[in-house]
């Protein structure tokens, strides 16, 4: 879904009737929806690049979250604990992050040491070598192309600030969801239809007879 260009006053343009759908009931929602789609598309492109670049750099079969964790651990050349890595990447799936880190340790790319009562992670020589190669590939096939874009540094800085603001708005909206009672919000006279009746779960005894 493409956003319409803003008017001369800076306000969103009127809705395009051919693009209107359930997530965009006014020009602001249309712009937000277009932003969400752009984020999804950029994220998928970033994921494919990161995974493939790591494979070329060292023939490692890593998932995207593992590639990110490896680079974040090396960031600023200092060890980090799991909580810091989770905070930097805005992750709350700590069991999955811990699995990612254990895999990187088992592959010899990270090492784990104790710091007080916590474990901290640092890159190994092998991890440093492969991240250096990744950085060289990234510069050659991706970053070097940015110089062709006009005012790219300023545009990226504006995008970063906007993304930080929107991240905060999404976090606040997620907290607000906890205060909503769907049984009250989605009444029979509301916009949302009644939820379909759930299928009763079969007992373990019934499943064991199959």
C-alpha positions in Angstrom: 0.0 0.0 0.0 1.5 3.3 -1.1 0.9 6.5 0.9 -0.4 9.5 -0.9 1.8 12.6 -1.0 1.1 15.3 1.7 -0.6 18.5 0.7 1.2 21.9 0.6 0.1 22.5 4.3 1.9 19.2 5.3 -1.4 17.5 6.1 -2.0 14.0 4.6 -3.8 13.9 1.3 -7.4 12.6 1.1 -7.8 8.9 1.1 -7.5 7.1 -2.2 -10.8 5.2 -2.7 -9.0 2.5 -4.6 -6.7 1.8 -1.7 -9.0 2.2 1.3 -9.3 -0.9 3.5 -10.0 -1.9 7.1 -6.6 -0.7 8.5 -6.9 2.8 7.0 -10.1 4.8 7.7 -8.6 8.2 7.5 -5.4 9.8 5.9 -3.4 9.4 9.1 -4.2 5.7 9.3 -3.4 5.4 5.6 0.1 6.9 6.2 0.6 4.7 9.2 -0.3 1.6 7.3 2.0 2.5 4.4 4.8 3.0 7.0 4.1 -0.4 8.5 4.3 -2.1 5.1 7.5 -0.3 4.3 9.0 -1.5 7.6 8.0 -5.0 6.8 9.5 -4.9 3.3 12.7 -3.3 4.5 13.0 -5.8 7.4 12.6 -8.8 5.1 15.2 -7.3 2.7 17.6 -6.7 5.6 17.1 -10.3 6.9 17.8 -11.8 3.5 20.9 -9.7 3.1 22.3 -10.4 6.6 21.8 -14.1 6.3 23.3 -14.4 2.9 26.2 -12.0 3.7 27.1 -14.1 6.7 27.0 -17.3 4.6 29.4 -15.7 2.0 31.6 -14.3 4.8 32.2 -17.5 6.5 30.0 -20.3 5.2 28.0 -20.2 8.5 24.3 -21.2 8.5 23.0 -18.6 10.9 19.4 -17.3 11.3 18.9 -13.6 11.2 18.5 -13.2 14.9 21.8 -15.0 15.4 23.6 -12.7 12.9 22.3 -9.7 14.7 23.3 -11.0 18.1 26.8 -11.7 16.9 27.2 -8.1 15.7 25.6 -6.6 18.8 28.0 -8.6 21.1 30.9 -7.2 19.2 29.5 -3.6 19.2 31.9 -1.2 20.9 34.3 -4.1 21.4 33.1 -4.9 24.9 31.4 -8.1 26.4 27.7 -7.9 27.0 25.2 -9.9 29.1 21.9 -11.3 27.8 19.9 -8.4 29.3 22.0 -5.8 27.5 21.7 -7.7 24.2 17.9 -7.9 24.6 17.6 -4.2 25.4 19.7 -3.1 22.4 17.7 -5.3 20.0 14.3 -4.6 21.7 13.7 -8.3 22.3 11.6 -9.8 25.1 11.9 -13.4 24.0 14.7 -14.2 26.3 14.6 -18.0 26.0 15.0 -17.7 22.2 17.8 -15.1 22.6 19.6 -17.4 25.0 19.3 -20.2 22.5 20.8 -17.9 19.8 23.7 -17.1 22.1 24.3 -20.8 23.0 24.4 -21.7 19.3 27.0 -19.0 18.6 29.1 -20.2 21.5 28.9 -23.8 20.2 30.0 -22.6 16.7 33.1 -20.9 18.2 32.0 -17.4 17.3 31.3 -16.3 20.9 32.7 -17.2 24.2 30.9 -17.0 27.5 32.5 -16.1 30.8 31.2 -15.3 34.3 31.0 -11.7 35.6 29.7 -11.9 39.1 26.4 -13.8 39.0 25.8 -13.2 35.3 27.2 -14.6 32.1 28.7 -12.2 29.6 29.5 -12.9 25.9 32.4 -11.7 23.8 33.5 -12.5 20.2 36.2 -15.0 19.7 39.0 -14.6 17.1 36.8 -16.6 14.7 33.8 -14.3 15.4 36.0 -11.3 14.9 37.2 -12.6 11.5 33.8 -13.4 10.2 32.3 -10.1 11.3 35.2 -8.2 9.7 34.5 -10.1 6.4 30.7 -9.3 6.8 31.6 -5.6 7.2 33.7 -5.7 4.1 31.0 -7.3 2.0 28.4 -4.9 3.4 30.6 -1.9 2.4 31.2 -3.3 -1.1 27.7 -4.2 -2.1 25.4 -2.1 0.1 26.9 0.9 1.8 29.0 2.1 -1.2 25.7 2.6 -3.1 24.4 5.1 -0.6 26.7 7.8 -1.9 24.6 8.0 -5.1 21.5 9.1 -3.0 21.1 12.8 -2.5 21.4 14.0 1.1 21.4 10.4 2.2 23.0 11.1 5.6 20.4 13.7 6.5 17.5 11.5 5.3 18.8 8.6 7.4 19.1 10.8 10.5 15.5 12.0 10.0 14.4 8.4 9.5 16.2 7.2 12.6 14.5 9.9 14.7 11.1 9.1 13.3 11.6 5.4 13.9 12.6 6.0 17.6 9.4 8.1 18.1 7.2 5.5 16.4 8.9 2.7 18.4 7.9 4.5 21.6 4.3 5.0 20.3 4.0 1.3 19.5 5.4 0.4 23.0 2.9 2.7 24.7 0.1 1.3 22.5 1.1 -2.2 23.5 0.8 -1.3 27.2 -2.6 0.4 26.6 -3.9 -2.9 25.1 -3.6 -4.4 28.6 -6.2 -1.9 29.9 -8.8 -2.8 27.3 -11.6 -5.2 28.1 -12.6 -6.8 24.7 -15.9 -8.1 26.1 -16.9 -4.4 26.7 -15.3 -2.9 23.6 -16.6 -5.4 21.1 -20.2 -5.5 22.0 -23.0 -6.8 19.8 -23.7 -3.2 18.6 -20.0 -2.5 18.0 -18.0 -2.7 14.8 -16.5 -6.1 15.4 -18.5 -9.3 14.9 -18.9 -11.9 17.6 -16.0 -14.2 17.9 -16.6 -17.7 16.7 -17.1 -20.3 19.4 -13.9 -22.1 20.2 -13.7 -25.9 19.6 -13.4 -27.7 22.9 -10.0 -29.3 23.4 -9.9 -33.0 23.5 -8.6 -34.7 26.6 -5.3 -36.4 26.7 -7.1 -39.7 27.3 -9.1 -39.2 24.1 -6.0 -38.3 22.1 -4.2 -41.4 23.4 -6.9 -43.7 22.0 -6.2 -42.4 18.4 
